[in-house]
Amino acid sequence: MKRYYTFIDLFAGIGGFHIAFNNLNCKCVFAAEWNEKARQTYFTNFSNIKYEQLFDKKKQQTKNFATDITKVDKFSIPHHNILCAGFPCQPFSQAGFKKGFKDERGTLFFNIAEILKVKTPEAFFLENVRGLINHDNGNTFKVIKNTLEEIGYSFFYKIIKASDFNLPQHRPRLYMVGFRHDLKIKDFQFPSPLPLKKTMSDVFDGAIVNKKIGYTLRVGGKGSKLSDRRNWDGYIVDGIETRITPKHGKRMQGFPDDFIFPVSNSIAMKQLGNSVAIPVITAIGKKIVDIIANKNE
């Protein structure tokens, strides 16, 4: 049986997928991220991804990293078992005014489809906001589903909250999984929820906090009054109004305490808000890896 499986990390952000699949003994062989500050955090924490000569004006791509997914030579991407991508959610979210495919960021999904078509990995694993399902009366989601099925993959999806996997944060997100048709996977059972043992008290080192489950980390509304519906970073901690910091944000997303942010606290909080809930990714990822492993026995 193969010792480990490989994955690529598209729209990598600060590496939530990377950590989750590392936890599953999988190896990242290629990643792509356009945001300079996010890349700075990514490379600080993942030394196996090489960054040398990335900014060659003619290339913008090394053997295992690229900045602009739209310019990547799809054939040059290393072979991999699983394609992972938390592709841009802003075009499908309330914050992004739900422009969808009319926003150029929304069309980045088709670059994922092109890579799947060229490299034909055994599986894909995608994450986005739950609003994607109903965007444009369901038409956007239908296009995504049909596109993936037409290029030879099954398609399964589910909305899961971070709090369903022992993280004290609501964060409902849409998770999409598919397998190459020749694997003949007719059904995929997403992992069952786990009991919530961690609360916002654990996030604040045992202090008394006004909420058991925290708000969904995001970008807009930072510093709003506690009574403001846009507030997501303010809590009452031991009777004192307190704003969360990257230390707390890491715990709410499942990042290890020793994860390094070589950027300002403000940028770090934005990066955490744009990242994924690692325990959810790990739980779903394990199901995917187990299926591939069984098929390769």
C-alpha positions as CSV (number, residue, x, y, z in Angstrom):
1,M,0.0,0.0,0.0
2,K,1.2,3.5,-0.8
3,R,2.9,5.2,2.1
4,Y,1.4,8.6,1.5
5,Y,-0.8,10.4,-1.0
6,T,-0.2,13.8,-2.6
7,F,-2.3,16.9,-3.0
8,I,-2.2,20.3,-4.5
9,D,-3.3,23.4,-2.6
10,L,-5.0,26.0,-4.9
11,F,-6.0,29.4,-3.6
12,A,-3.9,28.3,-0.7
13,G,-4.3,31.3,1.6
14,I,-2.2,30.7,4.7
15,G,-2.4,26.9,4.4
16,G,-5.4,25.5,6.2
17,F,-5.8,22.7,3.7
18,H,-2.0,22.2,3.9
19,I,-2.1,21.6,7.7
20,A,-5.1,19.3,7.5
21,F,-3.6,17.0,4.9
22,N,-0.2,17.1,6.5
23,N,-2.1,15.7,9.6
24,L,-3.2,12.9,7.3
25,N,0.3,12.1,6.3
26,C,-0.2,13.5,2.8
27,K,2.4,15.5,0.9
28,C,1.8,18.9,-0.8
29,V,3.4,18.9,-4.3
30,F,2.1,22.2,-5.6
31,A,0.4,25.3,-4.3
32,A,-0.9,28.6,-5.7
33,E,-1.8,31.9,-4.0
34,W,-2.0,35.4,-5.5
35,N,-2.0,37.5,-2.3
36,E,1.5,38.7,-1.4
37,K,0.9,38.9,2.4
38,A,-0.8,35.4,2.4
39,R,2.2,34.0,0.6
40,Q,4.5,35.5,3.2
41,T,2.6,33.7,5.9
42,Y,2.5,30.5,3.9
43,F,6.2,30.3,3.2
44,T,7.1,31.1,6.8
45,N,5.2,28.0,7.9
46,F,5.7,25.5,5.1
47,S,9.3,25.0,4.1
48,N,8.6,22.2,1.7
49,I,7.1,24.6,-0.8
50,K,9.8,26.4,-2.7
51,Y,9.7,30.1,-3.6
52,E,13.0,30.6,-5.4
53,Q,12.9,32.8,-8.5
54,L,9.2,33.0,-8.4
55,F,9.1,36.6,-9.6
56,D,10.9,35.9,-12.9
57,K,8.9,38.2,-15.1
58,K,8.5,35.6,-17.8
59,K,7.4,32.8,-15.5
60,Q,5.7,33.7,-12.2
61,Q,5.8,30.0,-11.4
62,T,8.3,27.5,-9.9
63,K,8.2,23.8,-10.0
64,N,5.7,23.6,-7.1
65,F,4.3,27.1,-6.6
66,A,2.6,29.8,-8.6
67,T,1.1,33.2,-7.9
68,D,-1.5,33.5,-10.7
69,I,-3.6,30.4,-11.3
70,T,-4.9,31.7,-14.6
71,K,-1.3,31.7,-16.0
72,V,-0.2,28.3,-14.7
73,D,1.0,25.8,-17.2
74,K,-1.5,23.1,-16.3
75,F,0.6,20.3,-17.8
76,S,3.6,21.3,-15.6
77,I,1.7,20.8,-12.3
78,P,3.1,17.7,-10.6
79,H,0.9,14.5,-10.5
80,H,-1.3,14.4,-7.4
81,N,-4.0,12.3,-5.9
82,I,-6.2,15.1,-4.5
83,L,-6.9,18.6,-5.7
84,C,-7.8,21.0,-2.8
85,A,-9.1,24.5,-3.3
86,G,-10.9,27.0,-1.1
87,F,-11.6,29.1,-4.2
88,P,-12.6,32.8,-3.8
89,C,-15.9,33.1,-2.0
90,Q,-16.4,36.9,-2.2
91,P,-18.3,36.8,-5.5
92,F,-20.9,34.4,-3.9
93,S,-21.1,36.0,-0.4
94,Q,-23.2,38.9,0.9
95,A,-20.0,40.9,1.5
96,G,-19.1,40.5,-2.2
97,F,-22.7,41.6,-3.3
98,K,-23.2,38.1,-4.8
99,K,-21.9,38.9,-8.3
100,G,-20.8,35.3,-8.9
101,F,-19.5,34.6,-12.4
102,K,-19.9,38.3,-13.3
103,D,-17.0,38.9,-11.0
104,E,-13.7,37.8,-12.5
105,R,-12.9,36.1,-9.2
106,G,-15.9,33.9,-9.7
107,T,-14.6,32.5,-12.9
108,L,-11.5,31.2,-11.2
109,F,-13.5,28.0,-10.6
110,F,-13.0,27.1,-14.3
111,N,-9.3,27.0,-13.7
112,I,-9.9,24.3,-11.2
113,A,-11.9,22.4,-13.7
114,E,-9.1,22.8,-16.3
115,I,-6.5,21.3,-14.0
116,L,-8.8,18.4,-13.1
117,K,-9.3,17.7,-16.8
118,V,-5.6,17.8,-17.6
119,K,-4.1,16.1,-14.5
120,T,-7.1,13.7,-13.6
121,P,-6.4,13.2,-9.9
122,E,-8.5,10.6,-8.1
123,A,-10.4,13.2,-6.1
124,F,-11.1,16.9,-5.5
125,F,-12.1,18.7,-2.3
126,L,-13.5,22.3,-2.5
127,E,-14.7,24.8,0.1
128,N,-16.9,27.9,-0.2
129,V,-19.5,29.9,1.5
130,R,-22.9,28.3,1.9
131,G,-24.5,31.1,-0.1
132,L,-23.0,29.5,-3.3
133,I,-25.8,26.9,-3.3
134,N,-28.6,29.5,-3.8
135,H,-26.6,32.1,-5.8
136,D,-28.4,33.2,-8.9
137,N,-31.4,31.0,-8.0
138,G,-29.2,28.0,-7.9
139,N,-27.8,28.4,-11.4
140,T,-24.2,29.0,-10.3
141,F,-24.1,25.9,-8.2
142,K,-25.7,23.9,-11.1
143,V,-23.0,25.1,-13.5
144,I,-20.3,24.0,-11.0
145,K,-21.8,20.6,-10.4
146,N,-22.5,20.0,-14.1
147,T,-19.0,21.1,-15.1
148,L,-17.3,18.7,-12.7
149,E,-19.5,15.8,-13.7
150,E,-18.9,16.5,-17.4
151,I,-15.2,16.2,-17.0
152,G,-15.5,12.9,-15.3
153,Y,-16.1,13.3,-11.5
154,S,-18.9,12.4,-9.1
155,F,-20.2,15.3,-6.9
156,F,-21.2,15.3,-3.3
157,Y,-21.8,18.3,-1.0
158,K,-22.8,19.3,2.5
159,I,-23.0,22.4,4.6
160,I,-21.1,21.9,7.9
161,K,-20.5,24.2,10.8
162,A,-17.0,24.5,12.4
163,S,-18.8,24.0,15.8
164,D,-19.8,20.5,14.5
165,F,-16.1,19.5,14.8
166,N,-15.2,20.9,18.2
167,L,-14.3,24.4,17.3
168,P,-16.1,27.3,19.2
169,Q,-17.1,29.1,16.0
170,H,-20.3,28.9,14.0
171,R,-18.8,29.2,10.5
172,P,-21.2,27.3,8.3
173,R,-19.4,26.4,5.0
174,L,-20.2,24.5,1.9
175,Y,-17.9,21.5,1.3
176,M,-17.8,19.7,-2.1
177,V,-16.1,16.4,-2.8
178,G,-15.8,14.3,-5.9
179,F,-14.1,11.2,-7.2
180,R,-12.9,10.3,-10.7
181,H,-15.6,8.1,-12.3
182,D,-13.4,5.1,-12.8
183,L,-13.2,4.7,-9.0
184,K,-17.0,4.1,-9.1
185,I,-17.8,5.9,-5.9
186,K,-21.6,6.0,-5.9
187,D,-22.0,7.5,-2.4
188,F,-19.9,9.6,0.0
189,Q,-20.8,9.9,3.6
190,F,-19.5,13.2,5.1
191,P,-18.1,12.7,8.7
192,S,-20.6,12.7,11.6
193,P,-20.4,15.7,13.9
194,L,-18.3,15.6,17.1
195,P,-19.4,16.7,20.6
196,L,-18.4,20.4,21.2
197,K,-16.0,20.3,24.1
198,K,-14.1,23.5,23.4
199,T,-15.8,26.8,24.1
200,M,-14.8,30.5,23.9
201,S,-13.7,30.1,27.5
202,D,-10.9,27.7,26.2
203,V,-10.0,30.3,23.5
204,F,-9.5,32.8,26.3
205,D,-7.5,30.5,28.6
206,G,-10.3,29.6,30.9
207,A,-11.9,33.0,31.4
208,I,-15.6,33.6,31.6
209,V,-16.9,34.6,28.2
210,N,-20.4,35.9,27.3
211,K,-20.7,33.3,24.4
212,K,-20.1,29.6,24.4
213,I,-19.7,29.5,20.5
214,G,-18.0,32.4,18.9
215,Y,-19.0,34.5,15.9
216,T,-17.8,33.4,12.5
217,L,-14.4,35.0,11.8
218,R,-14.5,37.4,8.9
219,V,-13.2,40.7,7.6
220,G,-15.9,43.5,7.6
221,G,-17.2,44.7,10.9
222,K,-14.0,44.5,12.8
223,G,-14.1,46.7,15.9
224,S,-17.9,47.2,15.8
225,K,-19.8,47.7,19.0
226,L,-20.9,44.5,20.7
227,S,-24.5,45.4,20.0
228,D,-23.8,45.9,16.3
229,R,-24.9,43.0,14.1
230,R,-21.7,43.3,12.2
231,N,-19.6,42.6,15.3
232,W,-17.6,39.4,15.2
233,D,-14.4,40.2,17.2
234,G,-15.8,41.6,20.4
235,Y,-16.7,39.6,23.5
236,I,-17.3,40.1,27.3
237,V,-14.3,38.4,28.9
238,D,-14.3,38.2,32.8
239,G,-16.7,41.2,32.6
240,I,-14.5,43.3,30.3
241,E,-15.1,44.1,26.7
242,T,-12.3,42.4,24.8
243,R,-11.2,42.1,21.2
244,I,-9.9,38.8,19.9
245,T,-6.3,38.6,18.6
246,P,-4.5,36.2,16.2
247,K,-3.8,34.0,19.2
248,H,-7.6,33.6,19.8
249,G,-8.3,33.4,16.0
250,K,-5.9,30.5,15.6
251,R,-7.7,28.5,18.3
252,M,-11.1,29.3,16.7
253,Q,-9.9,28.0,13.3
254,G,-7.9,25.0,14.6
255,F,-4.5,26.3,13.8
256,P,-1.7,25.2,16.1
257,D,-0.5,27.8,18.7
258,D,3.0,27.8,17.2
259,F,1.7,28.8,13.7
260,I,3.6,32.0,12.8
261,F,2.2,35.2,11.4
262,P,5.1,37.4,10.0
263,V,2.5,40.2,9.3
264,S,0.6,42.7,11.5
265,N,-2.1,41.6,13.8
266,S,-4.7,43.3,11.6
267,I,-3.6,41.4,8.5
268,A,-3.3,38.2,10.4
269,M,-6.9,38.5,11.5
270,K,-8.0,39.1,7.9
271,Q,-6.0,36.0,6.9
272,L,-7.6,33.9,9.6
273,G,-11.0,35.1,8.5
274,N,-10.3,34.0,4.9
275,S,-9.0,30.6,6.0
276,V,-10.7,27.3,6.7
277,A,-11.7,25.4,9.8
278,I,-8.9,22.8,10.0
279,P,-10.6,20.1,12.0
280,V,-13.5,20.0,9.4
281,I,-11.0,19.8,6.5
282,T,-9.1,17.1,8.4
283,A,-12.2,15.0,9.1
284,I,-13.5,15.2,5.5
285,G,-10.0,14.7,4.1
286,K,-9.6,11.5,6.1
287,K,-12.7,10.1,4.4
288,I,-11.3,11.0,1.0
289,V,-7.9,9.5,1.7
290,D,-9.4,6.3,3.1
291,I,-11.5,5.8,-0.1
292,I,-8.4,6.3,-2.3
293,A,-6.3,4.0,-0.2
294,N,-9.0,1.3,-0.4
295,K,-9.2,1.6,-4.1
296,N,-5.4,1.3,-4.4
297,E,-5.1,-1.9,-2.3
